[in-house]
Amino acid sequence: MRMHKFLESLKKSPVIMKGDYPYFVHPLTDGVPELDPDIVREVVSGIIRMADLDVDKIVTIEAMGIPIATALSLVTNIPVVVVRKRAYNLPNEIVVDQKTGYSKGRLYINGVNKGDRVIVVDDVISTGGTALATLKALEKAGAIVKDFIAVIEKGDGAEKLRKMGYRVRSLVKVEVNKNGVRVIDIE
């Protein structure tokens, strides 16, 4: 199995409830307890196997997309743009209003220009709120989104985006409830 260590670690992830929302805790998605470099290597290899990397930039969303995108950048030599949670008020900064199953707020994109071909890489897609807001902001900026890769897909957010015409793919699909994490599909 190509992602053996990653998949085993997912199955062992604890789940905490944020209200009615089951939130799984994993080193790749939360940085807790520690992030094993073997898991990052497995994930990056999986992304390279499936992604359209004929792009100018890798776009990732703060915070836990950063280690994945950075590792991917080191292998592919493609620069990384981080969608941040704070404004820098730089020229052409793009403001993204986002809402997830457990939070809402604003995100900010700097460093993406009209005509840039980008891949969006994120750790998890669940409700699709952050992903949709980011995709719409990139479109508004005139970027060409070649691919959206979520390492982990849970919930129906990815499917909603696919029905809207977005190319959204994941390495692994999981089902999460208060009892734990179950892997239901692997890329």
PyRosetta script that sets phi, psi and omega in degrees:
from pyrosetta import init, pose_from_sequence

init()
pose = pose_from_sequence("MRMHKFLESLKKSPVIMKGDYPYFVHPLTDGVPELDPDIVREVVSGIIRMADLDVDKIVTIEAMGIPIATALSLVTNIPVVVVRKRAYNLPNEIVVDQKTGYSKGRLYINGVNKGDRVIVVDDVISTGGTALATLKALEKAGAIVKDFIAVIEKGDGAEKLRKMGYRVRSLVKVEVNKNGVRVIDIE")
pose.set_psi(1, 130.9)
pose.set_omega(1, -173.8)
pose.set_phi(2, -70.6)
pose.set_psi(2, -29.8)
pose.set_omega(2, -177.0)
pose.set_phi(3, -120.6)
pose.set_psi(3, 41.7)
pose.set_omega(3, -173.0)
pose.set_phi(4, -56.9)
pose.set_psi(4, -51.5)
pose.set_omega(4, -176.6)
pose.set_phi(5, -64.0)
pose.set_psi(5, -41.5)
pose.set_omega(5, 178.3)
pose.set_phi(6, -61.7)
pose.set_psi(6, -48.8)
pose.set_omega(6, -178.0)
pose.set_phi(7, -63.9)
pose.set_psi(7, -41.8)
pose.set_omega(7, 178.1)
pose.set_phi(8, -62.9)
pose.set_psi(8, -39.3)
pose.set_omega(8, 179.7)
pose.set_phi(9, -66.9)
pose.set_psi(9, -35.2)
pose.set_omega(9, 177.1)
pose.set_phi(10, -60.9)
pose.set_psi(10, -45.9)
pose.set_omega(10, -177.6)
pose.set_phi(11, -62.4)
pose.set_psi(11, -24.2)
pose.set_omega(11, -178.9)
pose.set_phi(12, -94.8)
pose.set_psi(12, 2.5)
pose.set_omega(12, -176.2)
pose.set_phi(13, -67.4)
pose.set_psi(13, 132.3)
pose.set_omega(13, 173.2)
pose.set_phi(14, -72.9)
pose.set_psi(14, 154.9)
pose.set_omega(14, 178.3)
pose.set_phi(15, -119.5)
pose.set_psi(15, 131.1)
pose.set_omega(15, 173.4)
pose.set_phi(16, -116.5)
pose.set_psi(16, 149.9)
pose.set_omega(16, -179.9)
pose.set_phi(17, -97.7)
pose.set_psi(17, 128.3)
pose.set_omega(17, 171.9)
pose.set_phi(18, -108.7)
pose.set_psi(18, 89.3)
pose.set_omega(18, -170.3)
pose.set_phi(19, 69.5)
pose.set_psi(19, -123.5)
pose.set_omega(19, 177.6)
pose.set_phi(20, -93.0)
pose.set_psi(20, 1.8)
pose.set_omega(20, -174.3)
pose.set_phi(21, -94.1)
pose.set_psi(21, 117.9)
pose.set_omega(21, 177.7)
pose.set_phi(22, -79.9)
pose.set_psi(22, 119.0)
pose.set_omega(22, -176.0)
pose.set_phi(23, -114.8)
pose.set_psi(23, 118.3)
pose.set_omega(23, 179.4)
pose.set_phi(24, -90.4)
pose.set_psi(24, 146.3)
pose.set_omega(24, -177.5)
pose.set_phi(25, -109.4)
pose.set_psi(25, 120.5)
pose.set_omega(25, -177.3)
pose.set_phi(26, -143.0)
pose.set_psi(26, 146.2)
pose.set_omega(26, -179.7)
pose.set_phi(27, -55.5)
pose.set_psi(27, -35.6)
pose.set_omega(27, -178.7)
pose.set_phi(28, -74.5)
pose.set_psi(28, -29.0)
pose.set_omega(28, -176.9)
pose.set_phi(29, -100.1)
pose.set_psi(29, -16.0)
pose.set_omega(29, -176.2)
pose.set_phi(30, -133.6)
pose.set_psi(30, -13.0)
pose.set_omega(30, -176.1)
pose.set_phi(31, 71.7)
pose.set_psi(31, 18.9)
pose.set_omega(31, -177.2)
pose.set_phi(32, -127.0)
pose.set_psi(32, 133.4)
pose.set_omega(32, -3.4)
pose.set_phi(33, -77.5)
pose.set_psi(33, -47.3)
pose.set_omega(33, 173.1)
pose.set_phi(34, -144.3)
pose.set_psi(34, 154.4)
pose.set_omega(34, -176.1)
pose.set_phi(35, -95.9)
pose.set_psi(35, 114.1)
pose.set_omega(35, -178.7)
pose.set_phi(36, -75.9)
pose.set_psi(36, 124.5)
pose.set_omega(36, -179.6)
pose.set_phi(37, -60.4)
pose.set_psi(37, -28.8)
pose.set_omega(37, 177.5)
pose.set_phi(38, -63.5)
pose.set_psi(38, -37.7)
pose.set_omega(38, 178.8)
pose.set_phi(39, -66.5)
pose.set_psi(39, -42.6)
pose.set_omega(39, 177.7)
pose.set_phi(40, -61.2)
pose.set_psi(40, -43.4)
pose.set_omega(40, 178.7)
pose.set_phi(41, -60.8)
pose.set_psi(41, -44.1)
pose.set_omega(41, 179.4)
pose.set_phi(42, -60.6)
pose.set_psi(42, -44.3)
pose.set_omega(42, -178.5)
pose.set_phi(43, -66.0)
pose.set_psi(43, -46.8)
pose.set_omega(43, 179.9)
pose.set_phi(44, -62.3)
pose.set_psi(44, -40.9)
pose.set_omega(44, 176.3)
pose.set_phi(45, -60.8)
pose.set_psi(45, -40.4)
pose.set_omega(45, 177.5)
pose.set_phi(46, -63.9)
pose.set_psi(46, -41.8)
pose.set_omega(46, 178.4)
pose.set_phi(47, -63.5)
pose.set_psi(47, -44.0)
pose.set_omega(47, -179.4)
pose.set_phi(48, -61.6)
pose.set_psi(48, -38.4)
pose.set_omega(48, 179.1)
pose.set_phi(49, -64.5)
pose.set_psi(49, -33.4)
pose.set_omega(49, -171.5)
pose.set_phi(50, -107.0)
pose.set_psi(50, -19.9)
pose.set_omega(50, -167.7)
pose.set_phi(51, -88.8)
pose.set_psi(51, 155.0)
pose.set_omega(51, 169.0)
pose.set_phi(52, -87.4)
pose.set_psi(52, 102.0)
pose.set_omega(52, -176.0)
pose.set_phi(53, -101.2)
pose.set_psi(53, 20.1)
pose.set_omega(53, 173.1)
pose.set_phi(54, -84.7)
pose.set_psi(54, 69.7)
pose.set_omega(54, -172.8)
pose.set_phi(55, -134.9)
pose.set_psi(55, 164.5)
pose.set_omega(55, 176.2)
pose.set_phi(56, -91.0)
pose.set_psi(56, -29.6)
pose.set_omega(56, -174.4)
pose.set_phi(57, -147.6)
pose.set_psi(57, 148.9)
pose.set_omega(57, 170.0)
pose.set_phi(58, -99.3)
pose.set_psi(58, 125.0)
pose.set_omega(58, 177.2)
pose.set_phi(59, -107.1)
pose.set_psi(59, 132.6)
pose.set_omega(59, 177.2)
pose.set_phi(60, -136.5)
pose.set_psi(60, 161.6)
pose.set_omega(60, -174.9)
pose.set_phi(61, -108.2)
pose.set_psi(61, 131.3)
pose.set_omega(61, 178.8)
pose.set_phi(62, -59.2)
pose.set_psi(62, 140.9)
pose.set_omega(62, 5.5)
pose.set_phi(63, -108.8)
pose.set_psi(63, -38.0)
pose.set_omega(63, -167.4)
pose.set_phi(64, -81.0)
pose.set_psi(64, -4.3)
pose.set_omega(64, 169.1)
pose.set_phi(65, -73.7)
pose.set_psi(65, -20.2)
pose.set_omega(65, -173.5)
pose.set_phi(66, -61.6)
pose.set_psi(66, -49.8)
pose.set_omega(66, -179.3)
pose.set_phi(67, -63.0)
pose.set_psi(67, -35.4)
pose.set_omega(67, 180.0)
pose.set_phi(68, -67.5)
pose.set_psi(68, -50.0)
pose.set_omega(68, -179.0)
pose.set_phi(69, -64.1)
pose.set_psi(69, -37.9)
pose.set_omega(69, 179.2)
pose.set_phi(70, -64.7)
pose.set_psi(70, -45.9)
pose.set_omega(70, 178.0)
pose.set_phi(71, -62.3)
pose.set_psi(71, -41.6)
pose.set_omega(71, 177.7)
pose.set_phi(72, -63.0)
pose.set_psi(72, -41.0)
pose.set_omega(72, 178.4)
pose.set_phi(73, -62.3)
pose.set_psi(73, -41.0)
pose.set_omega(73, -179.8)
pose.set_phi(74, -63.3)
pose.set_psi(74, -34.0)
pose.set_omega(74, -179.9)
pose.set_phi(75, -80.3)
pose.set_psi(75, -37.8)
pose.set_omega(75, -173.0)
pose.set_phi(76, -99.0)
pose.set_psi(76, -15.2)
pose.set_omega(76, -176.2)
pose.set_phi(77, 64.9)
pose.set_psi(77, 29.0)
pose.set_omega(77, 176.2)
pose.set_phi(78, -100.6)
pose.set_psi(78, 130.1)
pose.set_omega(78, -179.8)
pose.set_phi(79, -64.4)
pose.set_psi(79, 156.3)
pose.set_omega(79, -178.5)
pose.set_phi(80, -111.2)
pose.set_psi(80, 136.9)
pose.set_omega(80, 170.4)
pose.set_phi(81, -115.0)
pose.set_psi(81, 127.4)
pose.set_omega(81, -179.2)
pose.set_phi(82, -102.6)
pose.set_psi(82, 124.1)
pose.set_omega(82, 171.9)
pose.set_phi(83, -76.4)
pose.set_psi(83, 117.2)
pose.set_omega(83, -170.9)
pose.set_phi(84, -101.7)
pose.set_psi(84, 163.1)
pose.set_omega(84, 179.2)
pose.set_phi(85, -95.2)
pose.set_psi(85, 2.9)
pose.set_omega(85, 177.7)
pose.set_phi(86, -132.8)
pose.set_psi(86, 150.6)
pose.set_omega(86, 179.5)
pose.set_phi(87, -81.3)
pose.set_psi(87, 143.4)
pose.set_omega(87, 173.4)
pose.set_phi(88, -113.5)
pose.set_psi(88, -11.5)
pose.set_omega(88, 178.9)
pose.set_phi(89, 56.5)
pose.set_psi(89, 34.7)
pose.set_omega(89, 174.5)
pose.set_phi(90, -78.6)
pose.set_psi(90, 158.5)
pose.set_omega(90, 176.6)
pose.set_phi(91, -57.0)
pose.set_psi(91, 140.0)
pose.set_omega(91, 178.3)
pose.set_phi(92, 66.8)
pose.set_psi(92, 18.1)
pose.set_omega(92, 176.0)
pose.set_phi(93, -63.6)
pose.set_psi(93, 135.6)
pose.set_omega(93, -178.8)
pose.set_phi(94, -104.0)
pose.set_psi(94, 127.3)
pose.set_omega(94, 179.1)
pose.set_phi(95, -96.0)
pose.set_psi(95, 132.3)
pose.set_omega(95, -178.2)
pose.set_phi(96, -120.2)
pose.set_psi(96, 117.9)
pose.set_omega(96, 172.3)
pose.set_phi(97, -88.5)
pose.set_psi(97, 124.3)
pose.set_omega(97, -175.8)
pose.set_phi(98, -129.4)
pose.set_psi(98, 150.3)
pose.set_omega(98, 178.2)
pose.set_phi(99, -141.7)
pose.set_psi(99, 129.7)
pose.set_omega(99, 177.8)
pose.set_phi(100, -116.9)
pose.set_psi(100, -172.2)
pose.set_omega(100, 178.5)
pose.set_phi(101, -70.0)
pose.set_psi(101, -16.1)
pose.set_omega(101, -176.2)
pose.set_phi(102, -134.0)
pose.set_psi(102, 1.9)
pose.set_omega(102, 178.6)
pose.set_phi(103, -159.7)
pose.set_psi(103, 168.8)
pose.set_omega(103, 171.7)
pose.set_phi(104, -148.5)
pose.set_psi(104, 157.1)
pose.set_omega(104, -178.6)
pose.set_phi(105, 172.5)
pose.set_psi(105, -163.1)
pose.set_omega(105, 179.4)
pose.set_phi(106, -118.1)
pose.set_psi(106, 145.3)
pose.set_omega(106, 174.0)
pose.set_phi(107, -123.4)
pose.set_psi(107, 160.6)
pose.set_omega(107, -175.2)
pose.set_phi(108, -136.2)
pose.set_psi(108, 133.9)
pose.set_omega(108, -179.6)
pose.set_phi(109, -115.6)
pose.set_psi(109, 128.3)
pose.set_omega(109, 172.9)
pose.set_phi(110, -128.6)
pose.set_psi(110, 144.5)
pose.set_omega(110, 174.8)
pose.set_phi(111, 96.1)
pose.set_psi(111, 6.4)
pose.set_omega(111, 174.6)
pose.set_phi(112, -110.3)
pose.set_psi(112, 128.7)
pose.set_omega(112, -176.2)
pose.set_phi(113, -118.6)
pose.set_psi(113, 161.9)
pose.set_omega(113, 177.3)
pose.set_phi(114, -55.6)
pose.set_psi(114, 131.0)
pose.set_omega(114, 179.1)
pose.set_phi(115, 89.6)
pose.set_psi(115, -11.0)
pose.set_omega(115, 177.1)
pose.set_phi(116, -62.7)
pose.set_psi(116, 132.2)
pose.set_omega(116, 173.4)
pose.set_phi(117, -91.9)
pose.set_psi(117, 123.2)
pose.set_omega(117, -174.0)
pose.set_phi(118, -129.4)
pose.set_psi(118, 154.4)
pose.set_omega(118, 166.1)
pose.set_phi(119, -115.9)
pose.set_psi(119, 135.7)
pose.set_omega(119, 175.2)
pose.set_phi(120, -99.8)
pose.set_psi(120, 128.0)
pose.set_omega(120, 179.4)
pose.set_phi(121, -123.2)
pose.set_psi(121, 127.6)
pose.set_omega(121, 179.5)
pose.set_phi(122, -137.9)
pose.set_psi(122, 160.1)
pose.set_omega(122, -178.5)
pose.set_phi(123, -74.7)
pose.set_psi(123, -47.3)
pose.set_omega(123, -175.5)
pose.set_phi(124, -138.5)
pose.set_psi(124, 140.7)
pose.set_omega(124, 165.4)
pose.set_phi(125, -120.6)
pose.set_psi(125, 125.4)
pose.set_omega(125, 179.5)
pose.set_phi(126, -124.0)
pose.set_psi(126, -76.9)
pose.set_omega(126, 179.3)
pose.set_phi(127, -78.8)
pose.set_psi(127, -23.7)
pose.set_omega(127, -178.4)
pose.set_phi(128, 87.8)
pose.set_psi(128, -1.0)
pose.set_omega(128, -176.3)
pose.set_phi(129, -61.8)
pose.set_psi(129, -49.7)
pose.set_omega(129, 179.8)
pose.set_phi(130, -67.6)
pose.set_psi(130, -41.5)
pose.set_omega(130, -179.9)
pose.set_phi(131, -61.2)
pose.set_psi(131, -47.1)
pose.set_omega(131, -179.3)
pose.set_phi(132, -62.6)
pose.set_psi(132, -45.2)
pose.set_omega(132, 179.5)
pose.set_phi(133, -61.0)
pose.set_psi(133, -41.8)
pose.set_omega(133, 179.3)
pose.set_phi(134, -66.3)
pose.set_psi(134, -45.0)
pose.set_omega(134, 179.7)
pose.set_phi(135, -61.1)
pose.set_psi(135, -44.2)
pose.set_omega(135, 179.3)
pose.set_phi(136, -64.0)
pose.set_psi(136, -40.1)
pose.set_omega(136, 178.9)
pose.set_phi(137, -65.7)
pose.set_psi(137, -40.3)
pose.set_omega(137, 178.0)
pose.set_phi(138, -64.9)
pose.set_psi(138, -40.4)
pose.set_omega(138, 175.8)
pose.set_phi(139, -61.4)
pose.set_psi(139, -44.7)
pose.set_omega(139, 179.7)
pose.set_phi(140, -60.0)
pose.set_psi(140, -35.1)
pose.set_omega(140, 179.1)
pose.set_phi(141, -75.2)
pose.set_psi(141, -10.8)
pose.set_omega(141, -179.8)
pose.set_phi(142, 89.0)
pose.set_psi(142, 12.4)
pose.set_omega(142, 177.0)
pose.set_phi(143, -76.2)
pose.set_psi(143, 155.4)
pose.set_omega(143, 176.4)
pose.set_phi(144, -106.0)
pose.set_psi(144, 109.4)
pose.set_omega(144, -179.0)
pose.set_phi(145, -85.2)
pose.set_psi(145, 109.6)
pose.set_omega(145, -177.8)
pose.set_phi(146, -82.7)
pose.set_psi(146, -29.2)
pose.set_omega(146, -174.9)
pose.set_phi(147, -162.4)
pose.set_psi(147, 151.8)
pose.set_omega(147, 170.6)
pose.set_phi(148, -130.0)
pose.set_psi(148, 115.9)
pose.set_omega(148, -180.0)
pose.set_phi(149, -116.7)
pose.set_psi(149, 120.3)
pose.set_omega(149, 170.8)
pose.set_phi(150, -103.1)
pose.set_psi(150, 133.5)
pose.set_omega(150, 177.9)
pose.set_phi(151, -63.7)
pose.set_psi(151, -46.6)
pose.set_omega(151, -176.8)
pose.set_phi(152, -122.8)
pose.set_psi(152, 130.5)
pose.set_omega(152, 175.6)
pose.set_phi(153, -111.7)
pose.set_psi(153, 126.3)
pose.set_omega(153, 173.5)
pose.set_phi(154, -138.5)
pose.set_psi(154, 152.3)
pose.set_omega(154, -178.8)
pose.set_phi(155, 74.4)
pose.set_psi(155, -165.1)
pose.set_omega(155, -173.5)
pose.set_phi(156, -108.4)
pose.set_psi(156, 8.0)
pose.set_omega(156, -177.3)
pose.set_phi(157, -60.7)
pose.set_psi(157, -43.9)
pose.set_omega(157, -179.6)
pose.set_phi(158, -63.5)
pose.set_psi(158, -41.8)
pose.set_omega(158, -179.4)
pose.set_phi(159, -65.0)
pose.set_psi(159, -39.1)
pose.set_omega(159, 176.3)
pose.set_phi(160, -59.0)
pose.set_psi(160, -44.0)
pose.set_omega(160, 179.6)
pose.set_phi(161, -66.1)
pose.set_psi(161, -38.4)
pose.set_omega(161, 176.9)
pose.set_phi(162, -61.4)
pose.set_psi(162, -42.3)
pose.set_omega(162, 179.4)
pose.set_phi(163, -65.5)
pose.set_psi(163, -23.6)
pose.set_omega(163, 176.8)
pose.set_phi(164, -84.2)
pose.set_psi(164, -1.0)
pose.set_omega(164, 177.3)
pose.set_phi(165, 98.8)
pose.set_psi(165, 5.0)
pose.set_omega(165, 179.4)
pose.set_phi(166, -86.2)
pose.set_psi(166, 144.0)
pose.set_omega(166, 174.5)
pose.set_phi(167, -87.0)
pose.set_psi(167, 105.1)
pose.set_omega(167, -179.4)
pose.set_phi(168, -127.2)
pose.set_psi(168, 124.1)
pose.set_omega(168, -179.6)
pose.set_phi(169, -130.9)
pose.set_psi(169, 161.5)
pose.set_omega(169, -179.3)
pose.set_phi(170, -140.7)
pose.set_psi(170, 155.2)
pose.set_omega(170, 176.4)
pose.set_phi(171, -77.0)
pose.set_psi(171, -37.0)
pose.set_omega(171, -177.4)
pose.set_phi(172, -146.4)
pose.set_psi(172, 142.2)
pose.set_omega(172, 175.8)
pose.set_phi(173, -110.7)
pose.set_psi(173, 133.0)
pose.set_omega(173, -178.5)
pose.set_phi(174, -126.2)
pose.set_psi(174, 158.8)
pose.set_omega(174, 170.9)
pose.set_phi(175, -116.1)
pose.set_psi(175, 131.1)
pose.set_omega(175, -177.0)
pose.set_phi(176, -124.8)
pose.set_psi(176, 130.8)
pose.set_omega(176, 170.5)
pose.set_phi(177, -140.6)
pose.set_psi(177, -178.2)
pose.set_omega(177, -174.8)
pose.set_phi(178, -60.3)
pose.set_psi(178, -17.4)
pose.set_omega(178, -178.7)
pose.set_phi(179, -89.5)
pose.set_psi(179, -12.9)
pose.set_omega(179, 179.4)
pose.set_phi(180, 145.9)
pose.set_psi(180, -168.5)
pose.set_omega(180, -177.9)
pose.set_phi(181, -111.1)
pose.set_psi(181, 132.4)
pose.set_omega(181, 177.7)
pose.set_phi(182, -124.1)
pose.set_psi(182, 125.6)
pose.set_omega(182, 176.6)
pose.set_phi(183, -78.7)
pose.set_psi(183, 124.7)
pose.set_omega(183, -177.9)
pose.set_phi(184, -114.4)
pose.set_psi(184, -14.6)
pose.set_omega(184, 177.7)
pose.set_phi(185, -159.8)
pose.set_psi(185, 143.3)
pose.set_omega(185, 178.6)
pose.set_phi(186, -126.1)
pose.set_psi(186, 136.6)
pose.set_omega(186, 178.4)
pose.set_phi(187, -54.2)
pose.dump_pdb("model.pdb")
